């Protein structure tokens, strides 16, 4: 089952990295879930995506696992709800 907050935290952790192309990060995340069937709640999946994109995998994994990463993801969901975005 997809945990949207974890997926958003993972994508956010990837997007924080210097030099990242956000579309590449989104594509790699989507591929991990939809094509490879990998869990976006698993820190190792974030690590593998970071490696694939040539990013600092330790920094991505740390950001993904931090309470601040999840809080940022949840704040983004609240902002979208205020804009009436529902999915």
PDB file with one MODEL, atoms N, CA, C and O in Angstrom:
MODEL        1
ATOM      1  N   UNK A   1       0.841  -1.167   0.000  1.00  0.00           N
ATOM      2  CA  UNK A   1       0.000   0.000   0.000  1.00  0.00           C
ATOM      3  C   UNK A   1       0.896   1.242   0.000  1.00  0.00           C
ATOM      4  O   UNK A   1       1.897   1.296   0.714  1.00  0.00           O
ATOM      5  N   UNK A   2       0.530   2.217  -0.791  1.00  0.00           N
ATOM      6  CA  UNK A   2       1.317   3.441  -0.897  1.00  0.00           C
ATOM      7  C   UNK A   2       1.043   4.361   0.292  1.00  0.00           C
ATOM      8  O   UNK A   2      -0.108   4.638   0.627  1.00  0.00           O
ATOM      9  N   UNK A   3       2.098   4.817   0.907  1.00  0.00           N
ATOM     10  CA  UNK A   3       2.032   5.841   1.948  1.00  0.00           C
ATOM     11  C   UNK A   3       2.459   7.137   1.271  1.00  0.00           C
ATOM     12  O   UNK A   3       3.648   7.370   1.053  1.00  0.00           O
ATOM     13  N   UNK A   4       1.494   7.968   0.943  1.00  0.00           N
ATOM     14  CA  UNK A   4       1.792   9.180   0.180  1.00  0.00           C
ATOM     15  C   UNK A   4       2.757  10.103   0.895  1.00  0.00           C
ATOM     16  O   UNK A   4       3.575  10.765   0.257  1.00  0.00           O
ATOM     17  N   UNK A   5       2.670  10.152   2.214  1.00  0.00           N
ATOM     18  CA  UNK A   5       3.580  11.022   2.959  1.00  0.00           C
ATOM     19  C   UNK A   5       5.022  10.534   2.818  1.00  0.00           C
ATOM     20  O   UNK A   5       5.937  11.341   2.652  1.00  0.00           O
ATOM     21  N   UNK A   6       5.227   9.223   2.882  1.00  0.00           N
ATOM     22  CA  UNK A   6       6.571   8.682   2.715  1.00  0.00           C
ATOM     23  C   UNK A   6       7.073   8.926   1.292  1.00  0.00           C
ATOM     24  O   UNK A   6       8.227   9.304   1.095  1.00  0.00           O
ATOM     25  N   UNK A   7       6.211   8.712   0.311  1.00  0.00           N
ATOM     26  CA  UNK A   7       6.606   8.952  -1.083  1.00  0.00           C
ATOM     27  C   UNK A   7       6.960  10.421  -1.288  1.00  0.00           C
ATOM     28  O   UNK A   7       7.943  10.735  -1.958  1.00  0.00           O
ATOM     29  N   UNK A   8       6.167  11.318  -0.717  1.00  0.00           N
ATOM     30  CA  UNK A   8       6.439  12.752  -0.841  1.00  0.00           C
ATOM     31  C   UNK A   8       7.724  13.128  -0.113  1.00  0.00           C
ATOM     32  O   UNK A   8       8.488  13.967  -0.592  1.00  0.00           O
ATOM     33  N   UNK A   9       7.964  12.514   1.037  1.00  0.00           N
ATOM     34  CA  UNK A   9       9.207  12.784   1.771  1.00  0.00           C
ATOM     35  C   UNK A   9      10.411  12.310   0.965  1.00  0.00           C
ATOM     36  O   UNK A   9      11.445  12.978   0.941  1.00  0.00           O
ATOM     37  N   UNK A  10      10.282  11.169   0.311  1.00  0.00           N
ATOM     38  CA  UNK A  10      11.369  10.663  -0.525  1.00  0.00           C
ATOM     39  C   UNK A  10      11.645  11.574  -1.705  1.00  0.00           C
ATOM     40  O   UNK A  10      12.797  11.890  -2.003  1.00  0.00           O
ATOM     41  N   UNK A  11      10.590  11.992  -2.369  1.00  0.00           N
ATOM     42  CA  UNK A  11      10.761  12.900  -3.496  1.00  0.00           C
ATOM     43  C   UNK A  11      11.350  14.229  -3.023  1.00  0.00           C
ATOM     44  O   UNK A  11      12.203  14.813  -3.690  1.00  0.00           O
ATOM     45  N   UNK A  12      10.887  14.695  -1.871  1.00  0.00           N
ATOM     46  CA  UNK A  12      11.431  15.932  -1.305  1.00  0.00           C
ATOM     47  C   UNK A  12      12.912  15.797  -0.978  1.00  0.00           C
ATOM     48  O   UNK A  12      13.691  16.723  -1.206  1.00  0.00           O
ATOM     49  N   UNK A  13      13.299  14.642  -0.444  1.00  0.00           N
ATOM     50  CA  UNK A  13      14.709  14.401  -0.123  1.00  0.00           C
ATOM     51  C   UNK A  13      15.563  14.424  -1.385  1.00  0.00           C
ATOM     52  O   UNK A  13      16.677  14.946  -1.378  1.00  0.00           O
ATOM     53  N   UNK A  14      15.039  13.861  -2.460  1.00  0.00           N
ATOM     54  CA  UNK A  14      15.757  13.891  -3.739  1.00  0.00           C
ATOM     55  C   UNK A  14      15.848  15.319  -4.272  1.00  0.00           C
ATOM     56  O   UNK A  14      16.897  15.740  -4.758  1.00  0.00           O
ATOM     57  N   UNK A  15      14.753  16.054  -4.180  1.00  0.00           N
ATOM     58  CA  UNK A  15      14.700  17.408  -4.731  1.00  0.00           C
ATOM     59  C   UNK A  15      15.597  18.389  -3.995  1.00  0.00           C
ATOM     60  O   UNK A  15      15.956  19.429  -4.547  1.00  0.00           O
ATOM     61  N   UNK A  16      15.963  18.076  -2.760  1.00  0.00           N
ATOM     62  CA  UNK A  16      16.833  18.951  -1.970  1.00  0.00           C
ATOM     63  C   UNK A  16      18.285  18.901  -2.431  1.00  0.00           C
ATOM     64  O   UNK A  16      19.072  19.780  -2.079  1.00  0.00           O
ATOM     65  N   UNK A  17      18.643  17.906  -3.196  1.00  0.00           N
ATOM     66  CA  UNK A  17      20.039  17.704  -3.562  1.00  0.00           C
ATOM     67  C   UNK A  17      20.497  18.699  -4.621  1.00  0.00           C
ATOM     68  O   UNK A  17      19.761  18.997  -5.561  1.00  0.00           O
ATOM     69  N   UNK A  18      21.709  19.207  -4.467  1.00  0.00           N
ATOM     70  CA  UNK A  18      22.248  20.149  -5.449  1.00  0.00           C
ATOM     71  C   UNK A  18      22.344  19.505  -6.837  1.00  0.00           C
ATOM     72  O   UNK A  18      22.757  18.354  -6.977  1.00  0.00           O
ATOM     73  N   UNK A  19      21.961  20.255  -7.831  1.00  0.00           N
ATOM     74  CA  UNK A  19      22.109  19.815  -9.209  1.00  0.00           C
ATOM     75  C   UNK A  19      21.055  18.844  -9.692  1.00  0.00           C
ATOM     76  O   UNK A  19      21.157  18.336 -10.809  1.00  0.00           O
ATOM     77  N   UNK A  20      20.044  18.572  -8.882  1.00  0.00           N
ATOM     78  CA  UNK A  20      19.027  17.603  -9.287  1.00  0.00           C
ATOM     79  C   UNK A  20      18.082  18.210 -10.325  1.00  0.00           C
ATOM     80  O   UNK A  20      17.690  19.373 -10.224  1.00  0.00           O
ATOM     81  N   UNK A  21      17.736  17.420 -11.299  1.00  0.00           N
ATOM     82  CA  UNK A  21      16.672  17.773 -12.226  1.00  0.00           C
ATOM     83  C   UNK A  21      15.400  17.178 -11.622  1.00  0.00           C
ATOM     84  O   UNK A  21      15.280  15.958 -11.508  1.00  0.00           O
ATOM     85  N   UNK A  22      14.457  18.028 -11.238  1.00  0.00           N
ATOM     86  CA  UNK A  22      13.271  17.556 -10.525  1.00  0.00           C
ATOM     87  C   UNK A  22      12.443  16.585 -11.348  1.00  0.00           C
ATOM     88  O   UNK A  22      11.825  15.678 -10.789  1.00  0.00           O
ATOM     89  N   UNK A  23      12.416  16.755 -12.657  1.00  0.00           N
ATOM     90  CA  UNK A  23      11.676  15.810 -13.500  1.00  0.00           C
ATOM     91  C   UNK A  23      12.345  14.437 -13.492  1.00  0.00           C
ATOM     92  O   UNK A  23      11.662  13.413 -13.511  1.00  0.00           O
ATOM     93  N   UNK A  24      13.666  14.413 -13.465  1.00  0.00           N
ATOM     94  CA  UNK A  24      14.372  13.132 -13.379  1.00  0.00           C
ATOM     95  C   UNK A  24      14.065  12.434 -12.056  1.00  0.00           C
ATOM     96  O   UNK A  24      13.871  11.219 -12.017  1.00  0.00           O
ATOM     97  N   UNK A  25      14.022  13.208 -10.977  1.00  0.00           N
ATOM     98  CA  UNK A  25      13.707  12.636  -9.666  1.00  0.00           C
ATOM     99  C   UNK A  25      12.289  12.080  -9.658  1.00  0.00           C
ATOM    100  O   UNK A  25      12.057  10.980  -9.155  1.00  0.00           O
ATOM    101  N   UNK A  26      11.347  12.825 -10.206  1.00  0.00           N
ATOM    102  CA  UNK A  26       9.956  12.361 -10.254  1.00  0.00           C
ATOM    103  C   UNK A  26       9.841  11.110 -11.121  1.00  0.00           C
ATOM    104  O   UNK A  26       9.144  10.161 -10.761  1.00  0.00           O
ATOM    105  N   UNK A  27      10.527  11.113 -12.262  1.00  0.00           N
ATOM    106  CA  UNK A  27      10.467   9.956 -13.156  1.00  0.00           C
ATOM    107  C   UNK A  27      11.054   8.715 -12.482  1.00  0.00           C
ATOM    108  O   UNK A  27      10.471   7.634 -12.570  1.00  0.00           O
ATOM    109  N   UNK A  28      12.183   8.854 -11.821  1.00  0.00           N
ATOM    110  CA  UNK A  28      12.817   7.714 -11.159  1.00  0.00           C
ATOM    111  C   UNK A  28      11.929   7.183 -10.029  1.00  0.00           C
ATOM    112  O   UNK A  28      11.840   5.973  -9.821  1.00  0.00           O
ATOM    113  N   UNK A  29      11.280   8.081  -9.310  1.00  0.00           N
ATOM    114  CA  UNK A  29      10.375   7.681  -8.238  1.00  0.00           C
ATOM    115  C   UNK A  29       9.172   6.940  -8.804  1.00  0.00           C
ATOM    116  O   UNK A  29       8.786   5.893  -8.283  1.00  0.00           O
ATOM    117  N   UNK A  30       8.582   7.472  -9.858  1.00  0.00           N
ATOM    118  CA  UNK A  30       7.438   6.826 -10.506  1.00  0.00           C
ATOM    119  C   UNK A  30       7.828   5.448 -11.045  1.00  0.00           C
ATOM    120  O   UNK A  30       7.071   4.488 -10.901  1.00  0.00           O
ATOM    121  N   UNK A  31       8.990   5.352 -11.655  1.00  0.00           N
ATOM    122  CA  UNK A  31       9.457   4.079 -12.206  1.00  0.00           C
ATOM    123  C   UNK A  31       9.638   3.042 -11.094  1.00  0.00           C
ATOM    124  O   UNK A  31       9.277   1.876 -11.255  1.00  0.00           O
ATOM    125  N   UNK A  32      10.201   3.481  -9.966  1.00  0.00           N
ATOM    126  CA  UNK A  32      10.403   2.554  -8.845  1.00  0.00           C
ATOM    127  C   UNK A  32       9.064   1.969  -8.385  1.00  0.00           C
ATOM    128  O   UNK A  32       8.985   0.779  -8.078  1.00  0.00           O
ATOM    129  N   UNK A  33       8.028   2.783  -8.336  1.00  0.00           N
ATOM    130  CA  UNK A  33       6.723   2.337  -7.852  1.00  0.00           C
ATOM    131  C   UNK A  33       5.937   1.578  -8.924  1.00  0.00           C
ATOM    132  O   UNK A  33       5.519   0.439  -8.712  1.00  0.00           O
ATOM    133  N   UNK A  34       5.743   2.217 -10.062  1.00  0.00           N
ATOM    134  CA  UNK A  34       4.845   1.672 -11.069  1.00  0.00           C
ATOM    135  C   UNK A  34       5.468   0.580 -11.939  1.00  0.00           C
ATOM    136  O   UNK A  34       4.770  -0.354 -12.333  1.00  0.00           O
ATOM    137  N   UNK A  35       6.747   0.673 -12.242  1.00  0.00           N
ATOM    138  CA  UNK A  35       7.383  -0.302 -13.131  1.00  0.00           C
ATOM    139  C   UNK A  35       8.047  -1.415 -12.325  1.00  0.00           C
ATOM    140  O   UNK A  35       7.845  -2.600 -12.589  1.00  0.00           O
ATOM    141  N   UNK A  36       8.846  -1.006 -11.332  1.00  0.00           N
ATOM    142  CA  UNK A  36       9.618  -1.989 -10.580  1.00  0.00           C
ATOM    143  C   UNK A  36       8.857  -2.572  -9.394  1.00  0.00           C
ATOM    144  O   UNK A  36       9.278  -3.581  -8.830  1.00  0.00           O
ATOM    145  N   UNK A  37       7.739  -1.949  -9.007  1.00  0.00           N
ATOM    146  CA  UNK A  37       6.938  -2.449  -7.898  1.00  0.00           C
ATOM    147  C   UNK A  37       7.610  -2.328  -6.551  1.00  0.00           C
ATOM    148  O   UNK A  37       7.348  -3.127  -5.652  1.00  0.00           O
ATOM    149  N   UNK A  38       8.478  -1.335  -6.399  1.00  0.00           N
ATOM    150  CA  UNK A  38       9.213  -1.144  -5.148  1.00  0.00           C
ATOM    151  C   UNK A  38       8.439  -0.229  -4.215  1.00  0.00           C
ATOM    152  O   UNK A  38       7.683   0.635  -4.659  1.00  0.00           O
ATOM    153  N   UNK A  39       8.632  -0.424  -2.941  1.00  0.00           N
ATOM    154  CA  UNK A  39       7.937   0.362  -1.933  1.00  0.00           C
ATOM    155  C   UNK A  39       8.613   1.711  -1.733  1.00  0.00           C
ATOM    156  O   UNK A  39       9.816   1.788  -1.483  1.00  0.00           O
ATOM    157  N   UNK A  40       7.827   2.765  -1.845  1.00  0.00           N
ATOM    158  CA  UNK A  40       8.363   4.111  -1.632  1.00  0.00           C
ATOM    159  C   UNK A  40       8.424   4.472  -0.156  1.00  0.00           C
ATOM    160  O   UNK A  40       8.775   5.599   0.193  1.00  0.00           O
ATOM    161  N   UNK A  41       8.085   3.521   0.716  1.00  0.00           N
ATOM    162  CA  UNK A  41       8.245   3.727   2.157  1.00  0.00           C
ATOM    163  C   UNK A  41       9.582   3.189   2.644  1.00  0.00           C
ATOM    164  O   UNK A  41       9.907   3.316   3.824  1.00  0.00           O
ATOM    165  N   UNK A  42      10.355   2.596   1.755  1.00  0.00           N
ATOM    166  CA  UNK A  42      11.626   1.956   2.092  1.00  0.00           C
ATOM    167  C   UNK A  42      12.785   2.913   1.811  1.00  0.00           C
ATOM    168  O   UNK A  42      12.969   3.370   0.683  1.00  0.00           O
ATOM    169  N   UNK A  43      13.552   3.204   2.844  1.00  0.00           N
ATOM    170  CA  UNK A  43      14.697   4.115   2.691  1.00  0.00           C
ATOM    171  C   UNK A  43      15.700   3.584   1.666  1.00  0.00           C
ATOM    172  O   UNK A  43      16.371   4.370   0.997  1.00  0.00           O
ATOM    173  N   UNK A  44      15.810   2.276   1.538  1.00  0.00           N
ATOM    174  CA  UNK A  44      16.748   1.706   0.568  1.00  0.00           C
ATOM    175  C   UNK A  44      16.328   2.022  -0.865  1.00  0.00           C
ATOM    176  O   UNK A  44      17.182   2.144  -1.744  1.00  0.00           O
ATOM    177  N   UNK A  45      15.037   2.153  -1.109  1.00  0.00           N
ATOM    178  CA  UNK A  45      14.567   2.535  -2.439  1.00  0.00           C
ATOM    179  C   UNK A  45      15.017   3.966  -2.731  1.00  0.00           C
ATOM    180  O   UNK A  45      15.479   4.260  -3.834  1.00  0.00           O
ATOM    181  N   UNK A  46      14.883   4.853  -1.747  1.00  0.00           N
ATOM    182  CA  UNK A  46      15.369   6.234  -1.921  1.00  0.00           C
ATOM    183  C   UNK A  46      16.867   6.243  -2.167  1.00  0.00           C
ATOM    184  O   UNK A  46      17.359   7.000  -3.005  1.00  0.00           O
ATOM    185  N   UNK A  47      17.584   5.415  -1.448  1.00  0.00           N
ATOM    186  CA  UNK A  47      19.039   5.319  -1.627  1.00  0.00           C
ATOM    187  C   UNK A  47      19.362   4.871  -3.053  1.00  0.00           C
ATOM    188  O   UNK A  47      20.244   5.434  -3.700  1.00  0.00           O
ATOM    189  N   UNK A  48      18.648   3.862  -3.534  1.00  0.00           N
ATOM    190  CA  UNK A  48      18.900   3.363  -4.883  1.00  0.00           C
ATOM    191  C   UNK A  48      18.578   4.413  -5.946  1.00  0.00           C
ATOM    192  O   UNK A  48      19.302   4.549  -6.931  1.00  0.00           O
ATOM    193  N   UNK A  49      17.495   5.150  -5.740  1.00  0.00           N
ATOM    194  CA  UNK A  49      17.143   6.220  -6.684  1.00  0.00           C
ATOM    195  C   UNK A  49      18.230   7.291  -6.675  1.00  0.00           C
ATOM    196  O   UNK A  49      18.639   7.778  -7.729  1.00  0.00           O
ATOM    197  N   UNK A  50      18.697   7.654  -5.478  1.00  0.00           N
ATOM    198  CA  UNK A  50      19.772   8.646  -5.369  1.00  0.00           C
ATOM    199  C   UNK A  50      21.016   8.175  -6.107  1.00  0.00           C
ATOM    200  O   UNK A  50      21.640   8.948  -6.834  1.00  0.00           O
ATOM    201  N   UNK A  51      21.378   6.907  -5.921  1.00  0.00           N
ATOM    202  CA  UNK A  51      22.534   6.352  -6.636  1.00  0.00           C
ATOM    203  C   UNK A  51      22.328   6.427  -8.146  1.00  0.00           C
ATOM    204  O   UNK A  51      23.231   6.818  -8.885  1.00  0.00           O
ATOM    205  N   UNK A  52      21.142   6.054  -8.592  1.00  0.00           N
ATOM    206  CA  UNK A  52      20.817   6.079 -10.018  1.00  0.00           C
ATOM    207  C   UNK A  52      20.983   7.476 -10.603  1.00  0.00           C
ATOM    208  O   UNK A  52      21.421   7.634 -11.743  1.00  0.00           O
ATOM    209  N   UNK A  53      20.630   8.489  -9.810  1.00  0.00           N
ATOM    210  CA  UNK A  53      20.689   9.874 -10.272  1.00  0.00           C
ATOM    211  C   UNK A  53      22.038  10.542  -9.985  1.00  0.00           C
ATOM    212  O   UNK A  53      22.231  11.714 -10.311  1.00  0.00           O
ATOM    213  N   UNK A  54      22.962   9.806  -9.383  1.00  0.00           N
ATOM    214  CA  UNK A  54      24.283  10.354  -9.087  1.00  0.00           C
ATOM    215  C   UNK A  54      24.281  11.330  -7.925  1.00  0.00           C
ATOM    216  O   UNK A  54      25.096  12.251  -7.878  1.00  0.00           O
ATOM    217  N   UNK A  55      23.363  11.130  -6.987  1.00  0.00           N
ATOM    218  CA  UNK A  55      23.237  12.029  -5.836  1.00  0.00           C
ATOM    219  C   UNK A  55      23.915  11.423  -4.609  1.00  0.00           C
ATOM    220  O   UNK A  55      24.333  10.265  -4.625  1.00  0.00           O
ATOM    221  N   UNK A  56      24.017  12.215  -3.558  1.00  0.00           N
ATOM    222  CA  UNK A  56      24.562  11.759  -2.287  1.00  0.00           C
ATOM    223  C   UNK A  56      23.515  10.879  -1.604  1.00  0.00           C
ATOM    224  O   UNK A  56      22.579  11.383  -0.984  1.00  0.00           O
ATOM    225  N   UNK A  57      23.682   9.572  -1.724  1.00  0.00           N
ATOM    226  CA  UNK A  57      22.685   8.635  -1.211  1.00  0.00           C
ATOM    227  C   UNK A  57      22.534   8.732   0.302  1.00  0.00           C
ATOM    228  O   UNK A  57      21.426   8.582   0.818  1.00  0.00           O
ATOM    229  N   UNK A  58      23.624   8.978   1.022  1.00  0.00           N
ATOM    230  CA  UNK A  58      23.526   9.110   2.480  1.00  0.00           C
ATOM    231  C   UNK A  58      22.669  10.318   2.853  1.00  0.00           C
ATOM    232  O   UNK A  58      21.825  10.230   3.744  1.00  0.00           O
ATOM    233  N   UNK A  59      22.883  11.445   2.172  1.00  0.00           N
ATOM    234  CA  UNK A  59      22.106  12.656   2.467  1.00  0.00           C
ATOM    235  C   UNK A  59      20.633  12.447   2.142  1.00  0.00           C
ATOM    236  O   UNK A  59      19.761  12.900   2.884  1.00  0.00           O
ATOM    237  N   UNK A  60      20.354  11.766   1.041  1.00  0.00           N
ATOM    238  CA  UNK A  60      18.962  11.508   0.654  1.00  0.00           C
ATOM    239  C   UNK A  60      18.290  10.602   1.676  1.00  0.00           C
ATOM    240  O   UNK A  60      17.164  10.861   2.100  1.00  0.00           O
ATOM    241  N   UNK A  61      18.980   9.545   2.067  1.00  0.00           N
ATOM    242  CA  UNK A  61      18.414   8.612   3.043  1.00  0.00           C
ATOM    243  C   UNK A  61      18.174   9.295   4.380  1.00  0.00           C
ATOM    244  O   UNK A  61      17.146   9.073   5.019  1.00  0.00           O
ATOM    245  N   UNK A  62      19.117  10.125   4.804  1.00  0.00           N
ATOM    246  CA  UNK A  62      18.957  10.853   6.065  1.00  0.00           C
ATOM    247  C   UNK A  62      17.777  11.809   5.998  1.00  0.00           C
ATOM    248  O   UNK A  62      16.981  11.874   6.935  1.00  0.00           O
ATOM    249  N   UNK A  63      17.653  12.548   4.904  1.00  0.00           N
ATOM    250  CA  UNK A  63      16.537  13.491   4.754  1.00  0.00           C
ATOM    251  C   UNK A  63      15.205  12.748   4.693  1.00  0.00           C
ATOM    252  O   UNK A  63      14.216  13.201   5.269  1.00  0.00           O
ATOM    253  N   UNK A  64      15.174  11.618   4.001  1.00  0.00           N
ATOM    254  CA  UNK A  64      13.955  10.822   3.900  1.00  0.00           C
ATOM    255  C   UNK A  64      13.505  10.332   5.272  1.00  0.00           C
ATOM    256  O   UNK A  64      12.314  10.344   5.583  1.00  0.00           O
ATOM    257  N   UNK A  65      14.463   9.903   6.089  1.00  0.00           N
ATOM    258  CA  UNK A  65      14.147   9.309   7.390  1.00  0.00           C
ATOM    259  C   UNK A  65      13.904  10.332   8.489  1.00  0.00           C
ATOM    260  O   UNK A  65      13.432   9.978   9.569  1.00  0.00           O
ATOM    261  N   UNK A  66      14.217  11.586   8.230  1.00  0.00           N
ATOM    262  CA  UNK A  66      14.108  12.591   9.291  1.00  0.00           C
ATOM    263  C   UNK A  66      12.656  13.021   9.503  1.00  0.00           C
ATOM    264  O   UNK A  66      11.864  13.039   8.561  1.00  0.00           O
ATOM    265  N   UNK A  67      12.315  13.364  10.738  1.00  0.00           N
ATOM    266  CA  UNK A  67      10.976  13.890  11.006  1.00  0.00           C
ATOM    267  C   UNK A  67      10.697  15.169  10.204  1.00  0.00           C
ATOM    268  O   UNK A  67       9.555  15.429   9.827  1.00  0.00           O
ATOM    269  N   UNK A  68      11.731  15.954   9.948  1.00  0.00           N
ATOM    270  CA  UNK A  68      11.546  17.187   9.181  1.00  0.00           C
ATOM    271  C   UNK A  68      11.110  16.889   7.752  1.00  0.00           C
ATOM    272  O   UNK A  68      10.312  17.632   7.180  1.00  0.00           O
ATOM    273  N   UNK A  69      11.627  15.810   7.171  1.00  0.00           N
ATOM    274  CA  UNK A  69      11.229  15.438   5.816  1.00  0.00           C
ATOM    275  C   UNK A  69       9.755  15.103   5.731  1.00  0.00           C
ATOM    276  O   UNK A  69       9.068  15.530   4.803  1.00  0.00           O
ATOM    277  N   UNK A  70       9.268  14.341   6.695  1.00  0.00           N
ATOM    278  CA  UNK A  70       7.848  13.995   6.722  1.00  0.00           C
ATOM    279  C   UNK A  70       7.003  15.231   7.006  1.00  0.00           C
ATOM    280  O   UNK A  70       5.944  15.407   6.403  1.00  0.00           O
ATOM    281  N   UNK A  71       7.459  16.089   7.918  1.00  0.00           N
ATOM    282  CA  UNK A  71       6.709  17.311   8.243  1.00  0.00           C
ATOM    283  C   UNK A  71       6.595  18.212   7.012  1.00  0.00           C
ATOM    284  O   UNK A  71       5.542  18.803   6.773  1.00  0.00           O
ATOM    285  N   UNK A  72       7.661  18.318   6.241  1.00  0.00           N
ATOM    286  CA  UNK A  72       7.628  19.124   5.016  1.00  0.00           C
ATOM    287  C   UNK A  72       6.632  18.541   4.022  1.00  0.00           C
ATOM    288  O   UNK A  72       5.879  19.279   3.387  1.00  0.00           O
ATOM    289  N   UNK A  73       6.627  17.217   3.887  1.00  0.00           N
ATOM    290  CA  UNK A  73       5.678  16.561   2.977  1.00  0.00           C
ATOM    291  C   UNK A  73       4.242  16.834   3.413  1.00  0.00           C
ATOM    292  O   UNK A  73       3.394  17.165   2.584  1.00  0.00           O
ATOM    293  N   UNK A  74       3.966  16.699   4.698  1.00  0.00           N
ATOM    294  CA  UNK A  74       2.611  16.936   5.201  1.00  0.00           C
ATOM    295  C   UNK A  74       2.197  18.399   5.040  1.00  0.00           C
ATOM    296  O   UNK A  74       1.035  18.687   4.755  1.00  0.00           O
ATOM    297  N   UNK A  75       3.141  19.319   5.222  1.00  0.00           N
ATOM    298  CA  UNK A  75       2.844  20.741   5.009  1.00  0.00           C
ATOM    299  C   UNK A  75       2.486  20.988   3.542  1.00  0.00           C
ATOM    300  O   UNK A  75       1.605  21.793   3.239  1.00  0.00           O
ATOM    301  N   UNK A  76       3.172  20.296   2.640  1.00  0.00           N
ATOM    302  CA  UNK A  76       2.844  20.414   1.221  1.00  0.00           C
ATOM    303  C   UNK A  76       1.447  19.914   0.926  1.00  0.00           C
ATOM    304  O   UNK A  76       0.731  20.514   0.125  1.00  0.00           O
ATOM    305  N   UNK A  77       1.041  18.805   1.570  1.00  0.00           N
ATOM    306  CA  UNK A  77      -0.320  18.296   1.391  1.00  0.00           C
ATOM    307  C   UNK A  77      -1.353  19.319   1.886  1.00  0.00           C
ATOM    308  O   UNK A  77      -2.377  19.535   1.238  1.00  0.00           O
ATOM    309  N   UNK A  78      -1.077  19.943   3.030  1.00  0.00           N
ATOM    310  CA  UNK A  78      -2.008  20.948   3.561  1.00  0.00           C
ATOM    311  C   UNK A  78      -2.119  22.137   2.612  1.00  0.00           C
ATOM    312  O   UNK A  78      -3.213  22.656   2.389  1.00  0.00           O
ATOM    313  N   UNK A  79      -0.998  22.563   2.060  1.00  0.00           N
ATOM    314  CA  UNK A  79      -1.011  23.686   1.112  1.00  0.00           C
ATOM    315  C   UNK A  79      -1.841  23.327  -0.121  1.00  0.00           C
ATOM    316  O   UNK A  79      -2.599  24.157  -0.623  1.00  0.00           O
ATOM    317  N   UNK A  80      -1.700  22.109  -0.604  1.00  0.00           N
ATOM    318  CA  UNK A  80      -2.485  21.687  -1.767  1.00  0.00           C
ATOM    319  C   UNK A  80      -3.972  21.625  -1.449  1.00  0.00           C
ATOM    320  O   UNK A  80      -4.797  21.989  -2.286  1.00  0.00           O
ATOM    321  N   UNK A  81      -4.326  21.169  -0.251  1.00  0.00           N
ATOM    322  CA  UNK A  81      -5.742  21.150   0.139  1.00  0.00           C
ATOM    323  C   UNK A  81      -6.325  22.553   0.173  1.00  0.00           C
ATOM    324  O   UNK A  81      -7.471  22.757  -0.230  1.00  0.00           O
ATOM    325  N   UNK A  82      -5.543  23.533   0.654  1.00  0.00           N
ATOM    326  CA  UNK A  82      -6.028  24.921   0.656  1.00  0.00           C
ATOM    327  C   UNK A  82      -6.290  25.407  -0.753  1.00  0.00           C
ATOM    328  O   UNK A  82      -7.152  26.259  -0.970  1.00  0.00           O
ATOM    329  N   UNK A  83      -5.545  24.867  -1.720  1.00  0.00           N
ATOM    330  CA  UNK A  83      -5.759  25.219  -3.127  1.00  0.00           C
ATOM    331  C   UNK A  83      -6.836  24.351  -3.779  1.00  0.00           C
ATOM    332  O   UNK A  83      -7.128  24.483  -4.968  1.00  0.00           O
ATOM    333  N   UNK A  84      -7.423  23.456  -2.967  1.00  0.00           N
ATOM    334  CA  UNK A  84      -8.486  22.541  -3.406  1.00  0.00           C
ATOM    335  C   UNK A  84      -8.008  21.463  -4.383  1.00  0.00           C
ATOM    336  O   UNK A  84      -8.788  20.945  -5.182  1.00  0.00           O
ATOM    337  N   UNK A  85      -6.728  21.139  -4.307  1.00  0.00           N
ATOM    338  CA  UNK A  85      -6.186  20.025  -5.064  1.00  0.00           C
ATOM    339  C   UNK A  85      -6.442  18.776  -4.232  1.00  0.00           C
ATOM    340  O   UNK A  85      -6.004  18.702  -3.084  1.00  0.00           O
ATOM    341  N   UNK A  86      -7.140  17.799  -4.785  1.00  0.00           N
ATOM    342  CA  UNK A  86      -7.555  16.650  -3.987  1.00  0.00           C
ATOM    343  C   UNK A  86      -6.871  15.346  -4.377  1.00  0.00           C
ATOM    344  O   UNK A  86      -7.077  14.329  -3.716  1.00  0.00           O
ATOM    345  N   UNK A  87      -6.068  15.351  -5.429  1.00  0.00           N
ATOM    346  CA  UNK A  87      -5.359  14.100  -5.747  1.00  0.00           C
ATOM    347  C   UNK A  87      -4.100  14.402  -6.528  1.00  0.00           C
ATOM    348  O   UNK A  87      -3.364  13.485  -6.891  1.00  0.00           O
TER     349      UNK A  87
ENDMDL
END
